[in-house]
């Protein structure tokens, strides 16, 4: 049996530097202007909070270098906390957007950001892939001085990560009968991608 949350749940993914967090900021703006109840959560923030409390990391970009089993544990705890928080804050007419990654490059290989136990806990209606040209993503990464991404900072590595993210998103979607939706984040105008995500969410209600 496929489970669904009472509120619409959309997981928004993208490779580091694609600008998905900026796009989601625009999504919230549009939704609230339309009088919709919306909650956006960052999966990495939930993981980082637990990891830092346990003294495992000092910077969130260190998490993908933790032992895989520890990352899996943090993932599951984050998913449980997100759904619990959303159930307390949203009515059945609300919208939950989860900012995360479909795939993460780690020291032990490419790791699914939405493995079966996590995606079944989150119960998404759709998994969105925010994409852009690898050259544009690289330029954005280089401008973002607040993050540590030297291990994924070249065009070929980004191109491969985008391909792996598509495969991972589809594999995760199959587990929960969610749709996979691709949207381009046009350079200089994140509102275009945001509007498309809003339209998707409204269709899912």
C-alpha positions in Angstrom: 0.0 0.0 0.0 1.3 3.4 -1.0 1.1 5.9 1.9 0.6 9.7 1.4 0.8 12.6 3.8 -2.4 14.5 4.3 -0.6 17.6 2.9 1.0 17.8 -0.6 4.7 16.8 -0.2 7.3 17.8 -2.9 10.9 16.9 -2.5 13.1 19.4 -4.4 16.6 18.2 -5.4 19.5 19.5 -7.3 23.3 19.2 -7.5 25.2 21.6 -5.2 25.3 25.1 -6.8 22.3 24.7 -9.0 20.4 27.3 -6.9 17.5 25.2 -5.6 17.5 26.9 -2.2 17.1 30.3 -4.0 14.3 28.8 -6.2 12.5 27.5 -3.1 12.7 30.9 -1.6 10.7 32.2 -4.6 8.3 29.3 -4.3 7.5 30.3 -0.7 7.0 33.9 -1.8 4.6 32.9 -4.6 2.6 30.4 -2.5 2.2 32.8 0.5 1.1 35.6 -1.9 -1.6 33.2 -3.1 -2.7 32.6 0.5 -1.4 29.0 0.6 -0.1 27.3 3.8 3.5 26.3 3.0 6.5 24.8 4.9 10.0 24.5 3.5 12.5 22.4 5.3 16.2 21.7 4.5 17.1 18.0 4.9 20.7 18.8 5.4 19.9 21.2 8.3 18.1 18.4 10.1 21.0 16.0 9.6 23.6 18.7 10.6 21.8 19.5 13.8 22.0 15.8 14.9 25.6 15.4 13.7 26.8 18.5 15.4 25.1 17.6 18.7 26.9 14.3 18.5 30.2 16.1 17.9 30.7 14.5 14.5 31.1 17.6 12.3 31.7 21.3 12.6 30.6 22.2 9.0 27.7 20.8 7.1 29.8 19.9 4.1 31.8 17.5 6.3 28.7 15.2 6.6 29.2 13.6 3.2 32.6 12.4 4.4 31.3 10.6 7.5 31.2 6.8 7.5 28.3 5.6 5.3 26.5 3.8 8.2 26.6 7.0 10.3 25.2 9.0 7.4 22.4 6.5 7.0 21.5 6.8 10.6 21.5 10.6 10.4 19.3 10.4 7.2 16.6 8.3 8.9 16.5 10.5 12.0 16.2 13.6 9.8 13.3 12.1 7.7 11.4 11.1 10.9 11.8 14.6 12.4 10.7 16.4 9.2 7.5 14.4 8.8 6.8 14.9 12.5 7.3 18.6 12.4 5.2 18.9 9.2 2.3 17.0 10.7 2.3 19.5 13.6 2.5 22.6 11.4 0.5 21.8 8.3 -3.2 21.1 7.7 -4.4 18.8 4.9 -4.5 21.8 2.6 -0.9 22.7 3.2 2.2 22.2 1.1 5.5 20.7 2.4 8.7 21.3 0.3 11.8 19.4 1.3 15.2 20.9 0.1 17.7 18.0 -0.4 19.8 16.1 -2.9 18.8 13.0 -4.9 22.4 11.8 -4.9 25.5 12.8 -2.8 29.1 12.3 -3.8 30.9 10.8 -0.9 34.4 9.3 -0.2 32.8 5.8 -0.7 31.1 6.6 -4.0 27.7 8.0 -5.1 25.2 7.7 -2.4 21.4 8.0 -2.8 19.9 11.0 -1.0 16.5 9.3 -0.9 17.1 5.6 -0.1 14.0 3.4 0.4 13.7 3.9 4.1 14.0 7.7 3.8 11.6 8.2 0.8 9.0 6.0 2.4 9.2 8.1 5.6 8.9 11.4 3.7 6.0 10.1 1.4 6.5 12.6 -1.5 3.9 13.1 -4.2 6.7 14.3 -6.5 10.5 14.5 -6.7 11.7 17.7 -8.5 15.1 17.9 -10.1 16.2 21.5 -10.5 18.8 21.6 -13.2 21.1 24.0 -15.1 24.0 23.8 -17.5 27.1 22.4 -15.8 29.1 25.5 -16.7 26.6 27.7 -15.0 26.5 25.5 -11.9 30.4 25.6 -11.7 30.3 29.4 -11.8 27.7 29.5 -9.0 29.8 27.1 -6.9 32.8 29.3 -7.3 30.8 32.4 -6.2 29.6 30.6 -3.1 32.4 31.1 -0.6 30.4 29.8 2.3 30.5 26.2 1.1 33.3 23.6 0.7 32.8 21.8 -2.7 36.3 21.4 -4.1 35.7 17.6 -4.6 32.9 18.2 -7.1 34.0 21.5 -8.7 34.6 20.8 -12.4 32.3 20.5 -15.4 32.7 16.8 -16.1 32.1 15.9 -12.4 29.0 18.1 -12.3 27.7 16.6 -15.6 28.1 13.1 -14.1 26.5 14.1 -10.9 23.4 15.5 -12.8 23.1 12.1 -14.6 23.4 10.2 -11.4 20.8 12.4 -9.7 18.3 11.7 -12.5 18.8 7.9 -12.1 18.6 8.1 -8.3 15.4 10.3 -8.3 13.6 7.8 -10.6 14.7 4.9 -8.5 13.4 6.6 -5.3 10.1 7.7 -7.0 9.4 4.1 -8.0 9.4 3.1 -4.3 6.6 5.5 -3.4 4.8 6.0 -6.8 5.9 9.6 -7.0 6.3 11.6 -10.1 9.7 13.0 -11.2 9.6 16.5 -12.5 12.6 18.3 -14.3 12.8 22.1 -14.2 15.6 24.4 -15.4 16.8 27.2 -13.2 17.4 29.9 -15.7 20.4 32.1 -14.9 19.4 35.3 -13.4 15.7 34.5 -13.0 14.9 31.8 -10.4 11.3 32.9 -10.5 10.7 31.0 -13.7 11.6 27.6 -12.1 9.8 28.6 -8.9 6.5 29.3 -10.9 6.8 25.9 -12.5 7.2 24.1 -9.1 4.2 26.1 -7.7 2.1 25.0 -10.7 3.2 21.4 -10.1 2.3 21.5 -6.4 -1.1 22.9 -7.1 -1.9 20.1 -9.6 -0.9 17.5 -6.9 -3.5 18.7 -4.4 
